């Protein structure tokens, strides 16, 4: 792989990452609208559905990225990755 190919891959990855961050910001920004549309939901119900939606989005992104089975990728994260993943799940 040449230096030019590596640079092009890095730019593509940065662009994809920026699109993911933009999409995440937009999704989290609509939380208030969804809360208004579901006035009968209690706080725990709303958080459960929001967590379910987040888990679905993460599963779709993981599937589309196609880097192998999810369990193997989670093990490859190591100790720090496991802590971050656990903290995200608790949040």
Buried (B, 14 or more C-beta within 10 A) or exposed (E): EEEEEEEEEEEEEEEEEEEEEEEEEEBEEEEEEBEEEEEEBEEEEBEEEBEEEBEEBEEEEBEEEEEEEEEEEEEEEEEEEEEEEEEEEEE
